[in-house]
Amino acid sequence: MTQLEEVKILRRRVKAFYSKALDSLNSRDYDLASFLSEQAW
């Protein structure tokens, strides 16, 4: 696996965590939103 492929995978995961964090925040699940936003970084 090339470094570029690894970066693409990580970026896709970051976007997924961020999206789920926003969903959790909007549904007022603040603990999960906090955890997912940390995972996105």
KOLGU-673904 format. One line per 10 residues: their letters; for each residue x, y, z of C-alpha. Coordinates in nm, 2 decimals. Layout:
a> X/Y/Z  ...
END
This chain:
mtqleevkil> 0.00/0.00/0.00  0.14/0.34/-0.09  0.15/0.64/0.13  -0.11/0.81/-0.09  -0.35/0.52/-0.04  -0.30/0.53/0.33  -0.38/0.90/0.34  -0.69/0.85/0.13  -0.81/0.58/0.38  -0.74/0.80/0.68
rrrvkafysk> -0.92/1.09/0.52  -1.22/0.88/0.45  -1.23/0.76/0.81  -1.19/1.11/0.94  -1.49/1.23/0.73  -1.70/0.94/0.86  -1.62/1.01/1.22  -1.68/1.38/1.17  -2.02/1.32/1.00  -2.13/1.08/1.28
aldslnsrdy> -2.01/1.34/1.54  -2.23/1.60/1.38  -2.53/1.36/1.38  -2.47/1.28/1.74  -2.45/1.65/1.83  -2.77/1.72/1.65  -2.95/1.44/1.84  -2.81/1.58/2.17  -2.59/1.28/2.24  -2.31/1.49/2.36
dlasflseqa> -2.09/1.21/2.50  -2.08/1.03/2.18  -2.04/1.35/1.98  -1.74/1.44/2.19  -1.58/1.10/2.15  -1.63/1.09/1.77  -1.50/1.44/1.72  -1.18/1.34/1.91  -1.15/1.03/1.69  -1.18/1.25/1.38
w> -0.86/1.44/1.48
END
